[in-house]
Amino acid sequence: MQEANRSYGLKAEIYSRVLLFGDQSRTVILHTVSISFLTKANPTVFMINYDKFRLSLKRLQEQHEHYIRLDPSVAVLIREAVMESVIQRFEVCCECLWKAMKRYMIEELGLASVPNSPKPLLRLANENDLLSGSLAQWFKYANARTDTSHDYDEDKALACLDLVPDFIADAIKLYNEMTGEPWI
């Protein structure tokens, strides 16, 4: 029996570049596109895209700074809106972090079995020395994310806000570890 030719995780990345040559009277446009597919015959290594994680972390950091600097005399409604924005950005950043970390463990660490839920994923990341800080602290972040997204309660919101500075610092360290790039 002959094995059929199968694709192994059909993934494509498109790289595109537009080059302009010439002067004002005449311009030549050269557009190049390169597509690579991951197959058994072509095991191309792909770069992990950390853009969503980086951007969500940057926006969380910026919004938290706005919250900290907010004048206490500002109307309560505005203060609450900024606070809720920080929490929402925290939730989004947690999601982006877990997805990036999962992909990193699969593609960079070569782990065959990686869980889909946050706490088991955090345990596995901790076992592979990926997390800075304690696993208990990362579980606090995961619990805060769950608490704020499923049940709005002012005490839970304030507890989440208290965790945000530490989360930002730990998430930046994780970003640096996964990307090998300094935080900007």
C-alpha positions as CSV (number, residue, x, y, z in Angstrom):
1,M,0.0,0.0,0.0
2,Q,1.4,3.4,-1.0
3,E,1.2,6.4,1.3
4,A,-0.6,9.4,-0.1
5,N,1.3,12.6,-0.3
6,R,-0.1,14.7,2.6
7,S,0.6,18.2,3.7
8,Y,2.0,18.5,7.2
9,G,0.3,21.5,8.8
10,L,-0.2,23.6,5.7
11,K,1.1,27.0,6.7
12,A,1.9,29.8,4.4
13,E,3.6,33.1,5.0
14,I,3.7,35.7,2.4
15,Y,6.5,38.2,2.2
16,S,5.9,41.1,0.0
17,R,8.2,44.0,-1.0
18,V,7.6,46.9,-3.4
19,L,10.6,48.6,-4.8
20,L,10.4,51.9,-6.6
21,F,13.0,52.9,-9.2
22,G,13.3,56.0,-11.3
23,D,12.6,59.6,-11.2
24,Q,9.5,61.8,-11.3
25,S,9.0,61.2,-15.1
26,R,9.2,57.5,-14.9
27,T,8.8,55.0,-12.1
28,V,9.2,51.3,-12.3
29,I,7.5,49.2,-9.7
30,L,8.9,45.8,-8.9
31,H,6.7,43.7,-6.6
32,T,8.0,40.4,-5.3
33,V,6.1,37.8,-3.4
34,S,7.5,34.7,-1.7
35,I,5.3,31.9,-0.4
36,S,6.6,28.9,1.6
37,F,4.6,25.9,2.7
38,L,5.5,23.6,5.5
39,T,5.4,20.0,4.3
40,K,7.3,16.8,5.0
41,A,9.5,17.6,1.9
42,N,9.9,21.3,2.8
43,P,10.2,21.7,6.6
44,T,10.6,25.4,6.5
45,V,11.0,27.1,9.8
46,F,8.6,30.0,10.4
47,M,9.1,32.9,12.6
48,I,6.5,33.3,15.4
49,N,4.6,36.6,15.1
50,Y,4.6,38.3,18.5
51,D,3.0,41.5,17.2
52,K,-0.4,41.0,18.9
53,F,1.2,40.1,22.2
54,R,3.7,43.1,22.0
55,L,0.9,45.6,21.0
56,S,-1.5,44.4,23.7
57,L,1.2,44.6,26.4
58,K,2.3,48.0,25.2
59,R,-1.3,49.3,25.2
60,L,-1.9,47.8,28.7
61,Q,1.3,49.5,29.9
62,E,0.2,52.9,28.4
63,Q,-3.3,52.7,29.8
64,H,-2.1,51.7,33.2
65,E,0.2,54.7,33.3
66,H,-2.8,56.9,32.3
67,Y,-4.7,55.4,35.2
68,I,-1.9,56.0,37.7
69,R,-1.4,59.6,36.6
70,L,-5.2,60.4,36.6
71,D,-6.0,63.4,38.7
72,P,-8.1,62.4,41.7
73,S,-10.3,65.4,41.0
74,V,-11.4,63.8,37.7
75,A,-15.1,62.8,37.6
76,V,-15.8,59.4,39.0
77,L,-17.4,58.2,35.7
78,I,-14.2,59.0,33.8
79,R,-12.0,57.4,36.5
80,E,-14.1,54.2,36.3
81,A,-14.0,54.2,32.5
82,V,-10.2,54.3,32.6
83,M,-10.1,51.6,35.3
84,E,-12.3,49.4,33.2
85,S,-10.1,50.1,30.1
86,V,-7.0,48.9,32.1
87,I,-8.8,45.7,33.1
88,Q,-10.0,45.1,29.5
89,R,-6.5,45.6,28.2
90,F,-5.2,43.2,30.9
91,E,-7.7,40.5,29.8
92,V,-6.7,40.9,26.1
93,C,-3.0,40.9,27.0
94,C,-3.5,37.7,28.9
95,E,-5.1,36.0,25.9
96,C,-2.4,37.2,23.5
97,L,0.3,36.1,26.0
98,W,-1.1,32.6,26.3
99,K,-1.5,32.1,22.6
100,A,2.1,33.4,21.9
101,M,3.5,31.2,24.7
102,K,1.7,28.1,23.4
103,R,3.0,28.7,19.9
104,Y,6.5,29.3,21.3
105,M,6.5,26.0,23.3
106,I,5.3,24.1,20.2
107,E,7.6,25.7,17.6
108,E,10.6,26.8,19.6
109,L,10.8,24.3,22.4
110,G,9.5,21.4,20.2
111,L,7.0,20.2,22.8
112,A,4.6,17.8,21.2
113,S,1.7,18.1,23.7
114,V,0.8,21.6,24.8
115,P,-2.5,22.2,26.7
116,N,-5.1,24.7,25.5
117,S,-6.1,26.1,28.8
118,P,-4.1,28.8,30.8
119,K,-3.3,27.0,34.0
120,P,-1.9,23.8,32.5
121,L,-0.1,25.9,30.0
122,L,1.4,28.0,32.7
123,R,2.5,24.8,34.6
124,L,4.2,23.5,31.4
125,A,5.9,26.9,30.8
126,N,7.1,26.9,34.4
127,E,8.5,23.4,34.0
128,N,10.4,24.6,30.9
129,D,11.9,27.6,32.8
130,L,10.0,30.1,30.6
131,L,8.3,32.1,33.4
132,S,10.0,34.7,35.6
133,G,8.5,34.9,39.0
134,S,6.6,32.2,40.8
135,L,4.0,29.9,39.3
136,A,1.7,31.0,42.1
137,Q,2.0,34.6,40.9
138,W,1.1,33.6,37.3
139,F,-1.9,31.7,38.7
140,K,-3.0,34.9,40.4
141,Y,-2.9,36.6,37.0
142,A,-4.9,33.8,35.4
143,N,-7.5,33.9,38.3
144,A,-7.7,37.7,38.0
145,R,-8.3,37.4,34.3
146,T,-11.1,34.9,34.9
147,D,-12.6,36.8,37.7
148,T,-12.9,40.1,35.8
149,S,-14.1,38.6,32.6
150,H,-16.9,36.5,34.0
151,D,-18.2,38.4,37.0
152,Y,-17.8,42.1,37.4
153,D,-17.3,43.0,41.0
154,E,-15.6,46.2,42.2
155,D,-13.4,44.3,44.7
156,K,-12.3,41.9,42.0
157,A,-11.6,44.8,39.7
158,L,-9.5,46.6,42.3
159,A,-7.6,43.4,43.1
160,C,-6.9,43.0,39.4
161,L,-5.6,46.6,39.2
162,D,-3.2,45.9,42.0
163,L,-1.8,42.9,40.1
164,V,-1.3,44.9,36.8
165,P,2.1,46.4,37.5
166,D,3.6,43.0,38.5
167,F,1.9,41.4,35.5
168,I,3.4,44.0,33.1
169,A,6.9,43.4,34.5
170,D,6.6,39.6,34.3
171,A,5.0,39.8,30.8
172,I,7.8,42.0,29.6
173,K,10.4,39.5,30.9
174,L,8.5,36.7,29.1
175,Y,8.4,38.7,25.9
176,N,12.2,39.2,26.1
177,E,12.7,35.5,26.8
178,M,10.6,34.4,23.9
179,T,11.7,36.9,21.3
180,G,15.3,37.6,22.4
181,E,14.5,41.2,21.8
182,P,14.7,44.0,24.4
183,W,11.4,45.6,25.4
184,I,10.7,49.0,23.8
